[in-house]
């Protein structure tokens, strides 16, 4: 899947994503919480509560009109590797 994003409007940022399934490439705004730093995203991650640290691009408007974040990579996988 190719995603064309205007870098003036959409930024890469650390986030917490509330999801039981980590297989998606994009997440709706309602399950994403932007964080100030990678450290705060990692500190807020709690797999038992399905809250995962990630880097994401967003928010962006989807073709359906929703605001979504696109997953760049999971941060908590790096911390445990």
Order of alpha helices (4+ residues) and beta strands (2+ residues): beta-beta-beta-alpha-beta-beta-alpha
